[in-house]
Amino acid sequence: MRRKVWFVVLALVVSRLPARAALSYAYPNGVTLKRQGNAGIGFVLGSPMGLSGKYWLKEKQAVQAGFGYGHGPAVYGDMLWHWDEIFPPLNRGLLTAQAGFGGSLKYRNHQLELGPRLVIGADYWTARYPIEFFVELAPTLTLIPLFVTRLDGALGVRFYFRGWPLGNKGGQGEQ
């Protein structure tokens, strides 16, 4: 029951975030992709498994947060930067690399764990639907109660609000 309440609260908060102008990516081969939705929410499989939200602050900068369960309840938050120049352009969609840092709070083995984490991964944006698929690895250093390193990994999908995340080549429909 509590999970349903948290999901509804998170969905309401994300849906009320202000919309920003469309951000576009123009490639040398003439393909222009446009991301219009800035707030997304989705599911994560991995550690921790649960819900994830992402909000774009600038064209290549976003914050993400999530909560779930992986050997106990967990909450995390990250600041992310994205690079679309690393991967070759795609005709349908956009593949970007991401890296960033944040923090993690977990309750594991009857004790609270707190520490910083680094995040690296990749995102794939579909051109036709407001959906982002992502994969990420997050090495975490637990500082409280003792120094322990852990590796979190995730595979997930997010749905974006306020319009489609990407437009199509030349503003035309997909071919």
ZADREN-622558 format. One record per residue: y, x, z of N, C-alpha, C in turn. Coordinates in nm, 4 decimals, padded with zeros to 6 digits. Example, Ala and Ser with C-alpha at 12.3 -4.5 7.8 and 13.67 -1.06 7.14 Angstrom:
// ZADREN-622558
<site <-00.5690,01.3190,00.7800>,<-00.4500,01.2300,00.7800>,<-00.3300,01.3200,00.7800>> <site <-00.2250,01.2850,00.7080>,<-00.1060,01.3670,00.7140>,<00.0030,01.2900,00.7870>> 
***
This chain:
// ZADREN-622558
<site <-00.1191,00.0821,00.0000>,<00.0000,00.0000,00.0000>,<00.1265,00.0872,00.0000>> <site <00.1248,00.1953,00.0793>,<00.2425,00.2821,00.0851>,<00.2699,00.3478,-00.0495>> <site <00.1645,00.3811,-00.1242>,<00.1835,00.4431,-00.2552>,<00.2563,00.3480,-00.3495>> <site <00.2209,00.2210,-00.3443>,<00.2871,00.1225,-00.4295>,<00.4353,00.1112,-00.3940>> <site <00.4656,00.1120,-00.2659>,<00.6044,00.1031,-00.2218>,<00.6829,00.2244,-00.2699>> <site <00.6266,00.3462,-00.2531>,<00.6950,00.4677,-00.2983>,<00.7147,00.4667,-00.4493>> <site <00.6154,00.4192,-00.5234>,<00.6269,00.4127,-00.6693>,<00.7409,00.3191,-00.7095>> <site <00.7497,00.2030,-00.6469>,<00.8561,00.1076,-00.6778>,<00.9925,00.1664,-00.6423>> <site <01.0037,00.2307,-00.5264>,<01.1305,00.2915,-00.4854>,<01.1714,00.4004,-00.5846>> <site <01.0786,00.4887,-00.6222>,<01.1090,00.5949,-00.7170>,<01.1486,00.5379,-00.8532>> <site <01.0792,00.4359,-00.9000>,<01.1126,00.3734,-01.0283>,<01.2528,00.3123,-01.0251>> <site <01.2891,00.2484,-00.9157>,<01.4229,00.1904,-00.9039>,<01.5309,00.2977,-00.9028>> <site <01.5075,00.4056,-00.8299>,<01.6059,00.5140,-00.8248>,<01.6243,00.5762,-00.9622>> <site <01.5131,00.6065,-01.0298>,<01.5211,00.6693,-01.1614>,<01.5882,00.5770,-01.2620>> <site <01.5605,00.4474,-01.2562>,<01.6197,00.3545,-01.3527>,<01.7700,00.3376,-01.3332>> <site <01.8231,00.3724,-01.2171>,<01.9660,00.3582,-01.1887>,<02.0462,00.4854,-01.2149>> <site <01.9798,00.5945,-01.2527>,<02.0528,00.7174,-01.2830>,<02.1380,00.6966,-01.4078>> <site <02.2562,00.7547,-01.4143>,<02.3440,00.7312,-01.5291>,<02.2868,00.7923,-01.6563>> <site <02.3058,00.7225,-01.7662>,<02.2613,00.7729,-01.8961>,<02.3611,00.8775,-01.9447>> <site <02.3123,00.9777,-02.0161>,<02.3983,01.0810,-02.0711>,<02.3933,01.0727,-02.2231>> <site <02.4811,01.1445,-02.2864>,<02.4830,01.1459,-02.4327>,<02.3551,01.2084,-02.4859>> <site <02.3208,01.1718,-02.6086>,<02.2003,01.2257,-02.6716>,<02.2160,01.3755,-02.6946>> <site <02.1107,01.4489,-02.6688>,<02.1078,01.5918,-02.6937>,<02.0174,01.6154,-02.8135>> <site <02.0581,01.7002,-02.9063>,<01.9772,01.7167,-03.0262>,<01.9390,01.8625,-03.0463>> <site <01.8313,01.8827,-03.1194>,<01.7796,02.0145,-03.1523>,<01.7721,02.0235,-03.3043>> <site <01.8435,02.1169,-03.3640>,<01.8417,02.1353,-03.5085>,<01.7687,02.2648,-03.5408>> <site <01.6676,02.2562,-03.6259>,<01.5895,02.3724,-03.6658>,<01.6322,02.4201,-03.8039>> <site <01.6081,02.5493,-03.8347>,<01.6455,02.6031,-03.9659>,<01.5792,02.5296,-04.0827>> <site <01.4616,02.4682,-04.0593>,<01.3923,02.3995,-04.1689>,<01.4480,02.2592,-04.1949>> <site <01.5581,02.2219,-04.1278>,<01.6219,02.0935,-04.1541>,<01.5769,01.9803,-04.0639>> <site <01.4829,02.0062,-03.9753>,<01.4361,01.9024,-03.8845>,<01.5316,01.8935,-03.7658>> <site <01.5823,01.7758,-03.7380>,<01.6677,01.7532,-03.6217>,<01.5994,01.6527,-03.5309>> <site <01.5785,01.6923,-03.4073>,<01.5166,01.6037,-03.3094>,<01.6190,01.5728,-03.2017>> <site <01.6204,01.4497,-03.1554>,<01.7212,01.4074,-03.0595>,<01.6545,01.3460,-02.9365>> <site <01.6904,01.3972,-02.8177>,<01.6413,01.3409,-02.6920>,<01.7528,01.2562,-02.6337>> <site <01.7263,01.1272,-02.6127>,<01.8297,01.0382,-02.5631>,<01.8076,00.9960,-02.4184>> <site <01.6846,00.9916,-02.3736>,<01.6572,00.9505,-02.2369>,<01.6625,01.0684,-02.1423>> <site <01.7294,01.0542,-02.0296>,<01.7421,01.1658,-01.9357>,<01.6562,01.1504,-01.8119>> <site <01.6086,01.0324,-01.7817>,<01.5310,01.0094,-01.6608>,<01.3905,00.9654,-01.6989>> <site <01.2906,01.0378,-01.6468>,<01.1522,01.0053,-01.6773>,<01.0670,01.0019,-01.5521>> <site <00.9614,00.9232,-01.5592>,<00.8671,00.9145,-01.4480>,<00.7262,00.9099,-01.5066>> <site <00.6319,00.9736,-01.4369>,<00.4972,00.9757,-01.4901>,<00.3936,01.0174,-01.3885>> <site <00.2758,01.0458,-01.4403>,<00.1599,01.0798,-01.3590>,<00.1231,01.2255,-01.3793>> <site <00.0713,01.2865,-01.2741>,<00.0301,01.4264,-01.2772>,<-00.1143,01.4368,-01.2317>> <site <-00.1954,01.5081,-01.3088>,<-00.3317,01.5412,-01.2685>,<-00.3334,01.6889,-01.2336>> <site <-00.3915,01.7221,-01.1236>,<-00.3948,01.8617,-01.0807>,<-00.3726,01.8706,-00.9321>> <site <-00.2997,01.9724,-00.8922>,<-00.2740,01.9919,-00.7507>,<-00.1244,02.0071,-00.7278>> <site <-00.0584,01.9100,-00.6681>,<-00.1119,01.7834,-00.6198>,<-00.1184,01.6785,-00.7307>> <site <-00.2082,01.5828,-00.7172>,<-00.2224,01.4740,-00.8114>,<-00.1379,01.3575,-00.7615>> <site <-00.0530,01.3018,-00.8482>,<00.0323,01.1930,-00.8036>,<00.1362,01.1550,-00.9062>> <site <00.2587,01.1299,-00.8601>,<00.3694,01.0882,-00.9453>,<00.4710,01.2004,-00.9591>> <site <00.5370,01.2033,-01.0742>,<00.6380,01.3051,-01.1013>,<00.7567,01.2403,-01.1699>> <site <00.8763,01.2840,-01.1334>,<00.9976,01.2384,-01.1985>,<01.0767,01.3577,-01.2478>> <site <01.1520,01.3382,-01.3562>,<01.2327,01.4462,-01.4126>,<01.3659,01.3887,-01.4570>> <site <01.4728,01.4636,-01.4308>,<01.6061,01.4215,-01.4717>,<01.6769,01.5394,-01.5376>> <site <01.7265,01.5172,-01.6587>,<01.7933,01.6226,-01.7350>,<01.9394,01.6305,-01.6945>> <site <01.9825,01.7495,-01.6536>,<02.1208,01.7732,-01.6145>,<02.2054,01.8187,-01.7331>> <site <02.1475,01.9049,-01.8153>,<02.2121,01.9590,-01.9352>,<02.1079,01.9647,-02.0448>> <site <02.1487,02.0154,-02.1609>,<02.0585,02.0192,-02.2756>,<01.9280,02.0930,-02.2464>> <site <01.9342,02.2000,-02.1688>,<01.8140,02.2793,-02.1434>,<01.7863,02.2977,-01.9945>> <site <01.8454,02.2145,-01.9113>,<01.8283,02.2273,-01.7665>,<01.7930,02.0909,-01.7072>> <site <01.6903,02.0898,-01.6219>,<01.6449,01.9646,-01.5614>,<01.5976,01.9893,-01.4188>> <site <01.5908,01.8832,-01.3414>,<01.5293,01.8879,-01.2092>,<01.4077,01.7966,-01.2130>> <site <01.3048,01.8374,-01.1417>,<01.1871,01.7524,-01.1304>,<01.1445,01.7456,-00.9852>> <site <01.0814,01.6369,-00.9513>,<01.0293,01.6179,-00.8157>,<00.9024,01.5365,-00.8270>> <site <00.8176,01.5526,-00.7294>,<00.6946,01.4767,-00.7314>,<00.6336,01.4682,-00.5933>> <site <00.5430,01.3753,-00.5817>,<00.4655,01.3654,-00.4598>,<00.3259,01.3210,-00.4975>> <site <00.2318,01.3599,-00.4145>,<00.0944,01.3270,-00.4446>,<00.0026,01.3746,-00.3353>> <site <-00.1217,01.3936,-00.3738>,<-00.2234,01.4317,-00.2787>,<-00.3070,01.5436,-00.3384>> <site <-00.3187,01.6544,-00.2676>,<-00.4021,01.7668,-00.3069>,<-00.4401,01.8413,-00.1801>> <site <-00.5539,01.8168,-00.1230>,<-00.5949,01.8700,00.0082>,<-00.5020,01.8177,00.1180>> <site <-00.4364,01.7069,00.0931>,<-00.3412,01.6474,00.1857>,<-00.2164,01.6043,00.1107>> <site <-00.1291,01.5254,00.1739>,<-00.0063,01.4816,00.1073>,<00.0850,01.5998,00.0758>> <site <00.1562,01.5892,-00.0375>,<00.2445,01.6980,-00.0795>,<00.3674,01.6415,-00.1490>> <site <00.4802,01.7126,-00.1331>,<00.6064,01.6803,-00.1997>,<00.6617,01.8112,-00.2546>> <site <00.7187,01.8072,-00.3769>,<00.7779,01.9276,-00.4333>,<00.9027,01.8908,-00.5136>> <site <00.9882,01.9897,-00.5339>,<01.1072,01.9739,-00.6160>,<01.1400,02.1056,-00.6833>> <site <01.1841,02.0989,-00.8102>,<01.2085,02.2199,-00.8881>,<01.3322,02.2060,-00.9754>> <site <01.3979,02.3182,-01.0005>,<01.5028,02.3296,-01.1021>,<01.4385,02.3999,-01.2204>> <site <01.4490,02.3421,-01.3413>,<01.3806,02.3955,-01.4587>,<01.4785,02.4265,-01.5715>> <site <01.4474,02.5328,-01.6472>,<01.5185,02.5660,-01.7701>,<01.4166,02.5618,-01.8826>> <site <01.4606,02.5144,-02.0004>,<01.3724,02.4964,-02.1153>,<01.4204,02.5785,-02.2340>> <site <01.3251,02.6281,-02.3135>,<01.3538,02.7045,-02.4335>,<01.2710,02.6481,-02.5467>> <site <01.3374,02.6013,-02.6512>,<01.2657,02.5497,-02.7671>,<01.2505,02.6554,-02.8763>> <site <01.3147,02.7715,-02.8608>,<01.3084,02.8765,-02.9618>,<01.1782,02.9557,-02.9558>> <site <01.1023,02.9425,-02.8485>,<00.9817,03.0231,-02.8298>,<00.8692,02.9784,-02.9231>> <site <00.8551,02.8474,-02.9416>,<00.7484,02.7934,-03.0251>,<00.8022,02.7607,-03.1643>> <site <00.7170,02.7673,-03.2669>,<00.7629,02.7308,-03.4016>,<00.7949,02.5806,-03.4067>> <site <00.8888,02.5404,-03.4953>,<00.9249,02.3997,-03.5039>,<00.8075,02.3147,-03.5517>> <site <00.8026,02.1933,-03.5018>,<00.7000,02.0977,-03.5407>,<00.7653,01.9875,-03.6230>> <site <00.6903,01.9299,-03.7155>,<00.7448,01.8198,-03.7946>,<00.7549,01.6909,-03.7147>> <site <00.6670,01.6728,-03.6193>,<00.6666,01.5509,-03.5385>,<00.6641,01.5888,-03.3914>> <site <00.7782,01.5890,-03.3281>,<00.7843,01.6214,-03.1867>,<00.8503,01.7548,-03.1614>> <site <00.8557,01.7902,-03.0354>,<00.9222,01.9127,-02.9931>,<00.8394,01.9783,-02.8839>> <site <00.8119,02.1072,-02.8995>,<00.7366,02.1838,-02.8021>,<00.8314,02.2856,-02.7387>> <site <00.8475,02.2788,-02.6063>,<00.9384,02.3692,-02.5360>,<00.8650,02.4421,-02.4245>> <site <00.9124,02.5622,-02.3939>,<00.8638,02.6363,-02.2772>,<00.9576,02.6043,-02.1616>> <site <00.9050,02.6111,-02.0401>,<00.9876,02.5856,-01.9226>,<00.9564,02.6875,-01.8143>> <site <01.0574,02.7173,-01.7348>,<01.0409,02.8051,-01.6185>,<01.1458,02.7654,-01.5163>> <site <01.1128,02.7865,-01.3900>,<01.2082,02.7519,-01.2861>,<01.1564,02.7861,-01.1483>> <site <01.2262,02.7329,-01.0495>,<01.1886,02.7580,-00.9112>,<01.2169,02.6328,-00.8288>> <site <01.1548,02.6274,-00.7123>,<01.1755,02.5124,-00.6250>,<01.1084,02.5337,-00.4910>> <site <01.0690,02.4232,-00.4306>,<01.0055,02.4288,-00.3005>,<00.8934,02.3280,-00.2900>> <site <00.8062,02.3509,-00.1935>,<00.6899,02.2665,-00.1736>,<00.6704,02.2406,-00.0244>> <site <00.6367,02.1175,00.0074>,<00.6064,02.0777,00.1447>,<00.4733,02.0039,00.1418>> <site <00.3757,02.0559,00.2171>,<00.2407,01.9985,00.2174>,<00.1919,01.9810,00.3604>> <site <00.1038,01.8848,00.3753>,<00.0341,01.8678,00.5027>,<-00.1125,01.8949,00.4735>> <site <-00.1620,02.0086,00.5211>,<-00.2979,02.0520,00.4892>,<-00.3650,02.1018,00.6167>> <site <-00.4883,02.0617,00.6372>,<-00.5666,02.1047,00.7536>,<-00.4923,02.0812,00.8854>> <site <-00.4331,01.9660,00.8969>,<-00.3633,01.9240,01.0194>,<-00.2430,02.0098,01.0545>> <site <-00.1805,02.0726,00.9542>,<-00.0571,02.1460,00.9798>,<00.0357,02.1353,00.8590>> <site <00.1635,02.1466,00.8844>,<00.2665,02.1381,00.7822>,<00.2849,02.2735,00.7167>> <site <00.2896,02.2771,00.5823>,<00.3116,02.4005,00.5073>,<00.4389,02.3866,00.4258>> <site <00.5235,02.4887,00.4292>,<00.6507,02.4872,00.3591>,<00.6712,02.6214,00.2914>> <site <00.7196,02.6187,00.1671>,<00.7461,02.7449,00.0998>,<00.8054,02.7284,-00.0383>> <site <00.8580,02.8380,-00.0957>,<00.9134,02.8358,-00.2309>,<00.8035,02.8428,-00.3361>> <site <00.8361,02.8005,-00.4567>,<00.7411,02.8078,-00.5675>,<00.8130,02.8407,-00.6965>> <site <00.7437,02.9092,-00.7844>,<00.7894,02.9364,-00.9203>,<00.7132,02.8440,-01.0133>> <site <00.7738,02.8049,-01.1239>,<00.7090,02.7131,-01.2173>,<00.7207,02.7693,-01.3585>> <site <00.6086,02.7720,-01.4308>,<00.6092,02.8038,-01.5733>,<00.5220,02.7009,-01.6422>> <site <00.5579,02.6677,-01.7671>,<00.4784,02.5683,-01.8371>,<00.5332,02.5382,-01.9744>> <site <00.4846,02.4289,-02.0306>,<00.5262,02.3841,-02.1630>,<00.5321,02.2315,-02.1643>> <site <00.6245,02.1782,-02.2456>,<00.6419,02.0348,-02.2627>,<00.6279,02.0011,-02.4106>> <site <00.5657,01.8876,-02.4399>,<00.5619,01.8365,-02.5777>,<00.6229,01.6972,-02.5773>> <site <00.7293,01.6802,-02.6557>,<00.7973,01.5520,-02.6706>,<00.7501,01.4865,-02.7987>> <site <00.7057,01.3622,-02.7904>,<00.6679,01.2900,-02.9117>,<00.7943,01.2449,-02.9836>> <site <00.7892,01.2398,-03.1150>,<00.9056,01.2006,-03.1937>,<00.9207,01.0485,-03.2008>> <site <00.8136,00.9769,-03.1885>,<00.8198,00.8324,-03.2088>,<00.8338,00.7537,-03.0788>> <site <00.7800,00.8032,-02.9696>,<00.7787,00.7284,-02.8440>,<00.8504,00.8072,-02.7342>> <site <00.9019,00.7397,-02.6310>,<00.9747,00.8096,-02.5237>,<00.8795,00.8724,-02.4222>> <site <00.7950,00.9626,-02.4716>,<00.6891,01.0200,-02.3887>,<00.6936,01.1721,-02.3961>> <site <00.6747,01.2353,-02.2811>,<00.6664,01.3808,-02.2713>,<00.5327,01.4167,-02.2064>> <site <00.4567,01.5043,-02.2714>,<00.3344,01.5587,-02.2137>,<00.3685,01.6987,-02.1630>> <site <00.3113,01.7388,-02.0493>,<00.3456,01.8708,-01.9967>,<00.2265,01.9340,-01.9266>> <site <00.2319,02.0665,-01.9203>,<00.1361,02.1463,-01.8447>,<00.2173,02.2528,-01.7725>> <site <00.1817,02.2794,-01.6471>,<00.2563,02.3798,-01.5717>,<00.1690,02.4461,-01.4663>> <site <00.2052,02.5697,-01.4350>,<00.1450,02.6451,-01.3256>,<00.2571,02.6781,-01.2272>> <site <00.2246,02.6706,-01.0988>,<00.3267,02.6957,-00.9963>,<00.2703,02.7806,-00.8833>> <site <00.2866,02.9130,-00.8913>,<00.2499,02.9972,-00.7775>,<00.3425,02.9650,-00.6595>> <site <00.2835,02.9436,-00.5428>,<00.3587,02.9033,-00.4237>,<00.3312,03.0010,-00.3105>> <site <00.4366,03.0396,-00.2399>,<00.4249,03.1254,-00.1231>,<00.4518,03.0395,-00.0001>> <site <00.3508,03.0159,00.0787>,<00.3684,02.9384,00.2010>,<00.4276,03.0291,00.3082>> <site <00.5430,02.9912,00.3605>,<00.6107,03.0704,00.4633>,<00.5838,03.0166,00.6031>> <site <00.5645,02.8869,00.6131>,<00.5391,02.8235,00.7426>,<00.4061,02.7514,00.7316>> <site <00.3098,02.7695,00.8124>,<00.3108,02.8425,00.9373>,<00.2777,02.9905,00.9217>> <site <00.2211,03.0331,00.8059>,<00.1912,03.1741,00.7872>,<00.2021,03.2062,00.6390>> <site <00.2090,03.3346,00.6055>,<00.2232,03.3764,00.4672>,<00.0906,03.3631,00.3929>> <site <00.0863,03.2706,00.2977>,<-00.0316,03.2478,00.2149>,<00.0183,03.2168,00.0744>> <site <-00.0478,03.2697,-00.0268>,<-00.0123,03.2347,-00.1644>,<-00.1123,03.1335,-00.2173>> <site <-00.0623,03.0406,-00.2939>,<-00.1457,02.9377,-00.3561>,<-00.0998,02.9203,-00.5009>> <site <-00.1882,02.8680,-00.5835>,<-00.1546,02.8398,-00.7230>,<-00.1781,02.6918,-00.7489>> <site <-00.0697,02.6198,-00.7741>,<-00.0800,02.4789,-00.8120>,<-00.0763,02.4711,-00.9636>> <site <-00.1492,02.3771,-01.0188>,<-00.1487,02.3547,-01.1628>,<-00.1440,02.2067,-01.1910>> <site <-00.0821,02.1696,-01.3029>,<-00.0677,02.0282,-01.3336>,<-00.0725,02.0035,-01.4831>> <site <-00.1244,01.8885,-01.5172>,<-00.1245,01.8350,-01.6524>,<-00.0737,01.6931,-01.6371>> <site <00.0294,01.6564,-01.7129>,<00.0865,01.5251,-01.6884>,<00.1546,01.4641,-01.8084>> <site <00.2030,01.3424,-01.7859>,<00.2744,01.2669,-01.8875>,<00.3876,01.1902,-01.8186>> <site <00.5036,01.1839,-01.8868>,<00.6179,01.1091,-01.8336>,<00.6711,01.0143,-01.9400>> <site <00.7152,00.8982,-01.8961>,<00.7814,00.8001,-01.9812>,<00.9305,00.8070,-01.9509>> <site <01.0131,00.8111,-02.0569>,<01.1577,00.8244,-02.0385>,<01.2286,00.6918,-02.0588>> <site <01.3313,00.6699,-01.9765>,<01.4110,00.5493,-01.9789>,<01.5390,00.5721,-02.0590>> <site <01.6084,00.4663,-02.0899>,<01.7378,00.4711,-02.1606>,<01.7213,00.5158,-02.3047>> <site <01.6215,00.4695,-02.3737>,<01.6055,00.5001,-02.5157>,<01.4960,00.6016,-02.5415>> <site <01.4677,00.6238,-02.6680>,<01.3650,00.7189,-02.7076>,<01.4127,00.8599,-02.6792>> <site <01.3238,00.9510,-02.6418>,<01.3660,01.0877,-02.6128>,<01.4014,01.1663,-02.7384>> <site <01.3440,01.1329,-02.8520>,<01.3704,01.2103,-02.9733>,<01.3971,01.1156,-03.0890>> <site <01.4848,01.1564,-03.1778>,<01.5069,01.0845,-03.3015>,<01.4160,01.1447,-03.4070>> <site <01.4367,01.1057,-03.5311>,<01.3517,01.1547,-03.6404>,<01.4335,01.2357,-03.7388>> <site <01.3647,01.3010,-03.8317>,<01.4277,01.3873,-03.9302>,<01.5319,01.3081,-04.0098>> <site <01.6529,01.3583,-04.0055>,<01.7599,01.2973,-04.0843>,<01.7927,01.1550,-04.0431>> <site <01.7514,01.1129,-03.9240>,<01.7791,00.9774,-03.8803>,<01.6895,00.8735,-03.9434>> <site <01.5966,00.9139,-04.0271>,<01.5048,00.8215,-04.0947>,<01.3818,00.7982,-04.0102>> <site <01.3037,00.6983,-04.0422>,<01.1771,00.6738,-03.9723>,<01.0781,00.7831,-04.0020>> <site <00.9764,00.7927,-03.9210>,<00.8740,00.8964,-03.9413>,<00.7988,00.8705,-04.0695>> <site <00.7616,00.9804,-04.1351>,<00.6900,00.9662,-04.2614>,<00.5469,01.0061,-04.2455>> 
***
